[in-house]
Amino acid sequence: MGSEAIQAYRAVLRATRRTFAGDNVMLRESAAEVRKKFEENRHVTSPADRGRLLEEAREASHFISTMIVQAKLNERGGYGMPSLPLF
């Protein structure tokens, strides 16, 4: 795996760790899925294909970081998001 691929791999893993912090099942499963996807493409040699895959990894990292939220069970028995500061 080239250095760009390793950086992309680590970025996706960091995004999953932040997004799924405290949820051991999702942390384990997401790490396994990320590893599987990178392993499937380990032997890609075409520069065009490698570039496309790296861009997909960057997009996945961004998507996981910005579009996925994980609600927490609250004291009332429902699910909700923690309050975030506006600024």
LUMLO-102748 format. One record per atom (N, C-alpha, C, O): atom name; chain; residue number from 0; y, z, x; residue in three letters. Coordinates in steps of 0.02 Angstrom, whole numbers, plus 32768, in hexadecimal, padded with zeros to 4 digits. Each point is the difference from the previous one (the first is absolute). Layout:
- name, chain, resi, c2, c3, c1, resn
- CA, A, NUM, Y, Z, X, ALA
...
END
This chain:
- name, chain, resi, c2, c3, c1, resn
- N, A, 0, 7FC6, 8000, 802B, MET
- CA, A, 0, 803A, 8000, 7FD5, MET
- C, A, 0, 803E, 8000, 802D, MET
- O, A, 0, 8004, 8028, 802F, MET
- N, A, 1, 802B, 7FAC, 7FC3, GLY
- CA, A, 1, 803D, 7FFD, 8028, GLY
- C, A, 1, 802F, 8039, 7FF0, GLY
- O, A, 1, 7FF7, 8025, 7FCF, GLY
- N, A, 2, 803D, 7FE1, 805B, SER
- CA, A, 2, 802E, 8038, 7FF7, SER
- C, A, 2, 8025, 7FFD, 7FBD, SER
- O, A, 2, 800D, 8033, 7FE2, SER
- N, A, 3, 8004, 7F90, 8008, GLU
- CA, A, 3, 8021, 7FFA, 7FBE, GLU
- C, A, 3, 7FD2, 8017, 7FC8, GLU
- O, A, 3, 8016, 8021, 7FD1, GLU
- N, A, 4, 7FAB, 7FCE, 8035, ALA
- CA, A, 4, 7FCF, 8015, 7FCD, ALA
- C, A, 4, 7FF8, 804C, 8000, ALA
- O, A, 4, 7FFB, 801E, 7FCB, ALA
- N, A, 5, 8003, 7FFF, 806F, ILE
- CA, A, 5, 7FF9, 8049, 8005, ILE
- C, A, 5, 803D, 8022, 7FE2, ILE
- O, A, 5, 7FFA, 8032, 7FDC, ILE
- N, A, 6, 8042, 7FB4, 8032, GLN
- CA, A, 6, 803D, 801C, 7FE3, GLN
- C, A, 6, 7FFE, 7FFB, 7FB4, GLN
- O, A, 6, 8012, 802F, 7FDD, GLN
- N, A, 7, 7FD9, 7F97, 8009, ALA
- CA, A, 7, 7FFC, 7FF7, 7FB8, ALA
- C, A, 7, 7FCD, 802F, 7FE1, ALA
- O, A, 7, 800C, 801D, 7FCC, ALA
- N, A, 8, 7FBA, 7FEA, 8055, TYR
- CA, A, 8, 7FCC, 802D, 7FE9, TYR
- C, A, 8, 801A, 8048, 7FFB, TYR
- O, A, 8, 7FF5, 8022, 7FCE, TYR
- N, A, 9, 802C, 7FF3, 8067, ARG
- CA, A, 9, 801B, 8045, 8000, ARG
- C, A, 9, 8036, 8009, 7FCC, ARG
- O, A, 9, 8004, 8036, 7FE1, ARG
- N, A, 10, 8025, 7F97, 8014, ALA
- CA, A, 10, 8035, 8005, 7FCD, ALA
- C, A, 10, 7FE2, 8008, 7FBA, ALA
- O, A, 10, 801A, 8027, 7FD8, ALA
- N, A, 11, 7FB1, 7FB3, 801A, VAL
- CA, A, 11, 7FE1, 8006, 7FBE, VAL
- C, A, 11, 7FE0, 8046, 7FF9, VAL
- O, A, 11, 8007, 801F, 7FCB, VAL
- N, A, 12, 7FD8, 7FF9, 8069, LEU
- CA, A, 12, 7FE3, 8043, 7FFC, LEU
- C, A, 12, 8035, 8036, 7FF7, LEU
- O, A, 12, 7FF7, 802F, 7FDA, LEU
- N, A, 13, 8042, 7FCB, 804A, ARG
- CA, A, 13, 8036, 8030, 7FF7, ARG
- C, A, 13, 801A, 7FFF, 7FB8, ARG
- O, A, 13, 800D, 8035, 7FE3, ARG
- N, A, 14, 7FFA, 7F90, 8001, ALA
- CA, A, 14, 8018, 7FFA, 7FBB, ALA
- C, A, 14, 7FCF, 8023, 7FD0, ALA
- O, A, 14, 8016, 8022, 7FD2, ALA
- N, A, 15, 7FA9, 7FD5, 8039, THR
- CA, A, 15, 7FD0, 8020, 7FD3, THR
- C, A, 15, 8000, 804C, 8009, THR
- O, A, 15, 7FF9, 8025, 7FD0, THR
- N, A, 16, 8011, 7FF2, 806E, ARG
- CA, A, 16, 8003, 8049, 800C, ARG
- C, A, 16, 803B, 8020, 7FDD, ARG
- O, A, 16, 7FFA, 8036, 7FE4, ARG
- N, A, 17, 803F, 7FA8, 801E, ARG
- CA, A, 17, 803B, 801B, 7FDE, ARG
- C, A, 17, 7FF7, 7FFE, 7FB4, ARG
- O, A, 17, 800E, 8031, 7FDD, ARG
- N, A, 18, 7FDA, 7F97, 800A, THR
- CA, A, 18, 7FFA, 7FF7, 7FB8, THR
- C, A, 18, 7FCC, 802D, 7FE1, THR
- O, A, 18, 800A, 801C, 7FCA, THR
- N, A, 19, 7FBD, 7FED, 8058, PHE
- CA, A, 19, 7FC9, 8026, 7FE4, PHE
- C, A, 19, 7FF8, 8045, 8020, PHE
- O, A, 19, 7FCA, 801D, 7FFD, PHE
- N, A, 20, 806B, 7FFD, 8020, ALA
- CA, A, 20, 7FFD, 8042, 8020, ALA
- C, A, 20, 7FE7, 8034, 7FCF, ALA
- O, A, 20, 8019, 8005, 7FC8, ALA
- N, A, 21, 7FB5, 8021, 804D, GLY
- CA, A, 21, 7FE4, 8034, 7FD6, GLY
- C, A, 21, 7FC6, 7FEA, 7FD4, GLY
- O, A, 21, 7FDF, 8029, 7FE1, GLY
- N, A, 22, 8014, 7F96, 801C, ASP
- CA, A, 22, 7FC9, 7FE5, 7FD7, ASP
- C, A, 22, 7FCA, 7FE6, 8030, ASP
- O, A, 22, 8001, 7FC5, 8014, ASP
- N, A, 23, 7FD1, 8066, 7FFF, ASN
- CA, A, 23, 7FCF, 7FEF, 8033, ASN
- C, A, 23, 7FD4, 7FC5, 7FED, ASN
- O, A, 23, 7FED, 7FD9, 802B, ASN
- N, A, 24, 8003, 8021, 7F96, VAL
- CA, A, 24, 7FD6, 7FC7, 7FEA, VAL
- C, A, 24, 8025, 7FBF, 800C, VAL
- O, A, 24, 7FE5, 7FD1, 801D, VAL
- N, A, 25, 8059, 802A, 7FCC, MET
- CA, A, 25, 8027, 7FC3, 8009, MET
- C, A, 25, 800F, 7FF2, 804A, MET
- O, A, 25, 7FFF, 7FC6, 8015, MET
- N, A, 26, 800D, 806E, 8011, LEU
- CA, A, 26, 800B, 7FF6, 8048, LEU
- C, A, 26, 7FC2, 7FE1, 8021, LEU
- O, A, 26, 8006, 7FD0, 8026, LEU
- N, A, 27, 7FC0, 804C, 7FCA, ARG
- CA, A, 27, 7FC2, 7FE7, 801E, ARG
- C, A, 27, 7FF1, 7FB9, 7FE8, ARG
- O, A, 27, 7FEF, 7FD4, 8029, ARG
- N, A, 28, 8017, 8020, 7F96, GLU
- CA, A, 28, 7FEF, 7FBE, 7FE5, GLU
- C, A, 28, 8032, 7FCA, 8016, GLU
- O, A, 28, 7FEC, 7FC8, 8010, GLU
- N, A, 29, 8054, 804A, 7FF2, SER
- CA, A, 29, 8031, 7FCE, 8016, SER
- C, A, 29, 7FF7, 7FEF, 804A, SER
- O, A, 29, 8006, 7FC6, 8013, SER
- N, A, 30, 7FEC, 806C, 8016, ALA
- CA, A, 30, 7FF5, 7FF3, 8047, ALA
- C, A, 30, 7FC3, 7FD3, 800A, ALA
- O, A, 30, 8000, 7FD3, 802A, ALA
- N, A, 31, 7FCB, 8039, 7FAF, ALA
- CA, A, 31, 7FC4, 7FD7, 8005, ALA
- C, A, 31, 800F, 7FB8, 7FEB, ALA
- O, A, 31, 7FE8, 7FD1, 801F, ALA
- N, A, 32, 803F, 8026, 7FAC, GLU
- CA, A, 32, 8011, 7FBD, 7FE8, GLU
- C, A, 32, 802C, 7FDB, 8032, GLU
- O, A, 32, 7FF5, 7FC5, 800D, GLU
- N, A, 33, 803B, 805D, 8010, VAL
- CA, A, 33, 802B, 7FE1, 8032, VAL
- C, A, 33, 7FD6, 7FEA, 803B, VAL
- O, A, 33, 8007, 7FC8, 8019, VAL
- N, A, 34, 7FCE, 8064, 7FFF, ARG
- CA, A, 34, 7FD5, 7FEF, 8039, ARG
- C, A, 34, 7FD3, 7FC4, 7FF0, ARG
- O, A, 34, 7FF9, 7FD3, 8029, ARG
- N, A, 35, 7FEB, 802D, 7F9B, LYS
- CA, A, 35, 7FD4, 7FC9, 7FEB, LYS
- C, A, 35, 8025, 7FBD, 8002, LYS
- O, A, 35, 7FE6, 7FCF, 8019, LYS
- N, A, 36, 8057, 8030, 7FCB, LYS
- CA, A, 36, 8027, 7FC2, 7FFE, LYS
- C, A, 36, 8011, 7FE8, 8047, LYS
- O, A, 36, 7FFB, 7FC4, 800E, LYS
- N, A, 37, 8018, 8069, 801E, PHE
- CA, A, 37, 800F, 7FEB, 8044, PHE
- C, A, 37, 7FC1, 7FE9, 8024, PHE
- O, A, 37, 8003, 7FD0, 8026, PHE
- N, A, 38, 7FC6, 8052, 7FD0, GLU
- CA, A, 38, 7FC1, 7FEC, 8021, GLU
- C, A, 38, 7FE9, 7FBB, 7FE8, GLU
- O, A, 38, 7FE6, 7FD8, 8027, GLU
- N, A, 39, 8024, 801A, 7F98, GLU
- CA, A, 39, 7FEC, 7FBE, 7FE5, GLU
- C, A, 39, 8025, 7FC8, 8024, GLU
- O, A, 39, 7FE6, 7FC8, 8005, GLU
- N, A, 40, 8055, 8045, 8013, ASN
- CA, A, 40, 8029, 7FCC, 801E, ASN
- C, A, 40, 8008, 8008, 804C, ASN
- O, A, 40, 802B, 7FE1, 801E, ASN
- N, A, 41, 7FAA, 8048, 7FFF, ARG
- CA, A, 41, 8004, 800D, 8048, ARG
- C, A, 41, 7FFB, 7FC0, 802A, ARG
- O, A, 41, 8021, 7FFB, 8034, ARG
- N, A, 42, 7FB7, 7FD6, 7FB7, HIS
- CA, A, 42, 7FF2, 7FC5, 8029, HIS
- C, A, 42, 802A, 7FC4, 7FEE, HIS
- O, A, 42, 7FF1, 7FC8, 8016, HIS
- N, A, 43, 8043, 8041, 7FC3, VAL
- CA, A, 43, 802D, 7FC9, 7FEF, VAL
- C, A, 43, 8027, 7FED, 803F, VAL
- O, A, 43, 801E, 802B, 8020, VAL
- N, A, 44, 7FE0, 7F95, 7FF2, THR
- CA, A, 44, 8022, 7FEA, 803D, THR
- C, A, 44, 803A, 7FD1, 7FF3, THR
- O, A, 44, 802B, 7FF9, 802B, THR
- N, A, 45, 7FD6, 7FE7, 7F9C, SER
- CA, A, 45, 8036, 7FD2, 7FF1, SER
- C, A, 45, 8043, 8025, 7FFD, SER
- O, A, 45, 8007, 8030, 7FDA, SER
- N, A, 46, 802A, 7FB9, 804C, PRO
- CA, A, 46, 8042, 8021, 7FFE, PRO
- C, A, 46, 801E, 8002, 7FBA, PRO
- O, A, 46, 8020, 8031, 7FED, PRO
- N, A, 47, 7FD7, 7F9A, 7FED, ALA
- CA, A, 47, 801C, 7FFE, 7FBC, ALA
- C, A, 47, 7FDE, 8034, 7FD4, ALA
- O, A, 47, 8021, 8024, 7FDB, ALA
- N, A, 48, 7F9D, 7FE1, 802A, ASP
- CA, A, 48, 7FDB, 8031, 7FD8, ASP
- C, A, 48, 8011, 8047, 8016, ASP
- O, A, 48, 8008, 802D, 7FD6, ASP
- N, A, 49, 7FFD, 7FDE, 806B, ARG
- CA, A, 49, 8012, 8043, 8019, ARG
- C, A, 49, 8046, 8014, 7FE7, ARG
- O, A, 49, 800A, 8039, 7FEC, ARG
- N, A, 50, 8024, 7F98, 8016, GLY
- CA, A, 50, 8044, 800E, 7FE8, GLY
- C, A, 50, 8001, 8011, 7FB7, GLY
- O, A, 50, 8022, 802E, 7FEA, GLY
- N, A, 51, 7FB7, 7FAD, 7FEF, ARG
- CA, A, 51, 7FFB, 800D, 7FB8, ARG
- C, A, 51, 7FE3, 8045, 7FF3, ARG
- O, A, 51, 8019, 8025, 7FD5, ARG
- N, A, 52, 7FB2, 7FEC, 804E, LEU
- CA, A, 52, 7FE0, 8041, 7FF7, LEU
- C, A, 52, 802D, 803A, 8016, LEU
- O, A, 52, 8001, 8034, 7FDF, LEU
- N, A, 53, 8024, 7FC2, 8056, LEU
- CA, A, 53, 802F, 8034, 8016, LEU
- C, A, 53, 8038, 800A, 7FCC, LEU
- O, A, 53, 8014, 8038, 7FF3, LEU
- N, A, 54, 8003, 7F91, 7FF1, GLU
- CA, A, 54, 8034, 8005, 7FCC, GLU
- C, A, 54, 7FE3, 8024, 7FC2, GLU
- O, A, 54, 8023, 8029, 7FE2, GLU
- N, A, 55, 7F9F, 7FC8, 800C, GLU
- CA, A, 55, 7FE0, 8023, 7FC8, GLU
- C, A, 55, 7FFB, 804B, 800E, GLU
- O, A, 55, 800B, 8029, 7FD3, GLU
- N, A, 56, 7FE6, 7FE9, 806B, ALA
- CA, A, 56, 7FFB, 8047, 8012, ALA
- C, A, 56, 8044, 8022, 7FFB, ALA
- O, A, 56, 8006, 8038, 7FE7, ALA
- N, A, 57, 802F, 7FA5, 8030, ARG
- CA, A, 57, 8044, 801C, 7FFA, ARG
- C, A, 57, 8012, 800A, 7FB7, ARG
- O, A, 57, 801D, 8033, 7FED, ARG
- N, A, 58, 7FD3, 7F9B, 7FEA, GLU
- CA, A, 58, 800F, 8005, 7FB8, GLU
- C, A, 58, 7FD8, 8039, 7FE0, GLU
- O, A, 58, 801A, 8024, 7FD6, GLU
- N, A, 59, 7FA8, 7FE4, 803F, ALA
- CA, A, 59, 7FD7, 8037, 7FE5, ALA
- C, A, 59, 801D, 8043, 8012, ALA
- O, A, 59, 8003, 802D, 7FD6, ALA
- N, A, 60, 8013, 7FDA, 8067, SER
- CA, A, 60, 801F, 803F, 8016, SER
- C, A, 60, 803E, 800F, 7FD7, SER
- O, A, 60, 800A, 8038, 7FEA, SER
- N, A, 61, 8020, 7F96, 800D, HIS
- CA, A, 61, 803D, 8008, 7FD9, HIS
- C, A, 61, 7FF0, 8011, 7FB7, HIS
- O, A, 61, 801E, 802D, 7FE3, HIS
- N, A, 62, 7FB2, 7FB0, 8001, PHE
- CA, A, 62, 7FEC, 800B, 7FBA, PHE
- C, A, 62, 7FE6, 8047, 7FF6, PHE
- O, A, 62, 8014, 8023, 7FD2, PHE
- N, A, 63, 7FC0, 7FF2, 805A, ILE
- CA, A, 63, 7FE3, 8044, 7FFB, ILE
- C, A, 63, 8037, 8034, 8005, ILE
- O, A, 63, 7FFF, 8032, 7FDC, ILE
- N, A, 64, 8031, 7FC3, 8051, SER
- CA, A, 64, 8035, 8031, 800B, SER
- C, A, 64, 8033, 8002, 7FC7, SER
- O, A, 64, 801C, 8035, 7FF2, SER
- N, A, 65, 7FF0, 7F93, 7FEE, THR
- CA, A, 65, 8037, 7FFE, 7FCF, THR
- C, A, 65, 7FEB, 7FF8, 7FB8, THR
- O, A, 65, 8026, 8012, 7FD3, THR
- N, A, 66, 7F9F, 7FD5, 8020, MET
- CA, A, 66, 7FED, 7FF1, 7FBB, MET
- C, A, 66, 7FCA, 802D, 7FE3, MET
- O, A, 66, 7FF6, 8000, 7FC3, MET
- N, A, 67, 7FE8, 8026, 8066, ILE
- CA, A, 67, 7FCB, 802C, 7FE7, ILE
- C, A, 67, 801A, 8047, 8001, ILE
- O, A, 67, 8019, 8019, 8033, ILE
- N, A, 68, 7FE1, 8008, 7F95, VAL
- CA, A, 68, 8011, 8046, 7FFB, VAL
- C, A, 68, 7FC3, 8026, 7FE8, VAL
- O, A, 68, 7FD7, 7FE6, 7FDB, VAL
- N, A, 69, 8024, 8057, 803A, GLN
- CA, A, 69, 7FC7, 8029, 7FEC, GLN
- C, A, 69, 801A, 803E, 7FDC, GLN
- O, A, 69, 801F, 802C, 801F, GLN
- N, A, 70, 7FD4, 7FD6, 7FA1, ALA
- CA, A, 70, 8017, 8038, 7FD7, ALA
- C, A, 70, 7FD5, 803E, 800F, ALA
- O, A, 70, 7FC5, 7FFA, 8012, ALA
- N, A, 71, 8059, 803F, 7FE6, LYS
- CA, A, 71, 7FDE, 803F, 800C, LYS
- C, A, 71, 7FF5, 8024, 7FBD, LYS
- O, A, 71, 802A, 7FFC, 7FD3, LYS
- N, A, 72, 7F9F, 8028, 8028, LEU
- CA, A, 72, 7FF3, 8029, 7FC5, LEU
- C, A, 72, 8031, 8039, 7FFF, LEU
- O, A, 72, 8006, 8025, 8031, LEU
- N, A, 73, 801E, 7FE3, 7F97, ASN
- CA, A, 73, 8031, 8036, 7FFC, ASN
- C, A, 73, 7FE4, 803C, 7FDB, ASN
- O, A, 73, 7FC8, 7FFF, 7FE7, ASN
- N, A, 74, 8060, 8036, 8016, GLU
- CA, A, 74, 7FE9, 803F, 7FE1, GLU
- C, A, 74, 7FF4, 7FF9, 7FB5, GLU
- O, A, 74, 7FDE, 802A, 7FE3, GLU
- N, A, 75, 803E, 7FA3, 7FFD, ARG
- CA, A, 75, 7FF5, 7FF6, 7FB8, ARG
- C, A, 75, 7FC1, 7FD7, 7FF1, ARG
- O, A, 75, 7FF0, 7FF3, 7FC6, ARG
- N, A, 76, 7FED, 7FF8, 806E, GLY
- CA, A, 76, 7FC3, 7FDB, 7FF7, GLY
- C, A, 76, 800B, 7FB5, 7FFD, GLY
- O, A, 76, 7FD1, 7FDA, 7FF5, GLY
- N, A, 77, 806C, 8010, 8015, GLY
- CA, A, 77, 800F, 7FB9, 8002, GLY
- C, A, 77, 800D, 7FE9, 8047, GLY
- O, A, 77, 7FFB, 8027, 802F, GLY
- N, A, 78, 8015, 7F9A, 7FD7, TYR
- CA, A, 78, 800E, 7FE5, 8042, TYR
- C, A, 78, 8049, 7FEC, 8004, TYR
- O, A, 78, 801E, 7FE9, 7FD0, TYR
- N, A, 79, 7FFF, 8021, 806A, GLY
- CA, A, 79, 8046, 7FEF, 800A, GLY
- C, A, 79, 800F, 7FF5, 8049, GLY
- O, A, 79, 7FD8, 8010, 802C, GLY
- N, A, 80, 8062, 7FD6, 7FE0, MET
- CA, A, 80, 8017, 7FF3, 8044, MET
- C, A, 80, 802D, 8039, 8016, MET
- O, A, 80, 8026, 801C, 7FD9, MET
- N, A, 81, 7FD6, 7FF4, 8066, PRO
- CA, A, 81, 802E, 8033, 801A, PRO
- C, A, 81, 8047, 7FE5, 7FFE, PRO
- O, A, 81, 800B, 7FC3, 8007, PRO
- N, A, 82, 8025, 8068, 7FEF, SER
- CA, A, 82, 8046, 7FEB, 8000, SER
- C, A, 82, 8015, 7FEB, 8046, SER
- O, A, 82, 7FF2, 8023, 8031, SER
- N, A, 83, 802E, 7FA4, 7FD3, LEU
- CA, A, 83, 8018, 7FE8, 8040, LEU
- C, A, 83, 804C, 8001, 8000, LEU
- O, A, 83, 801E, 7FF2, 7FCC, LEU
- N, A, 84, 8001, 801D, 806C, PRO
- CA, A, 84, 8049, 7FFF, 8002, PRO
- C, A, 84, 8019, 7FB8, 7FF7, PRO
- O, A, 84, 7FE0, 7FD1, 8016, PRO
- N, A, 85, 8058, 8028, 7FC9, LEU
- CA, A, 85, 801C, 7FBE, 7FF4, LEU
- C, A, 85, 801E, 7FE2, 803F, LEU
- O, A, 85, 8000, 7FC3, 8009, LEU
- N, A, 86, 801A, 8068, 8023, PHE
- CA, A, 86, 801E, 7FE7, 803E, PHE
- C, A, 86, 7FE9, 8028, 803A, PHE
- O, A, 86, 8014, 7FF3, 8039, PHE
END
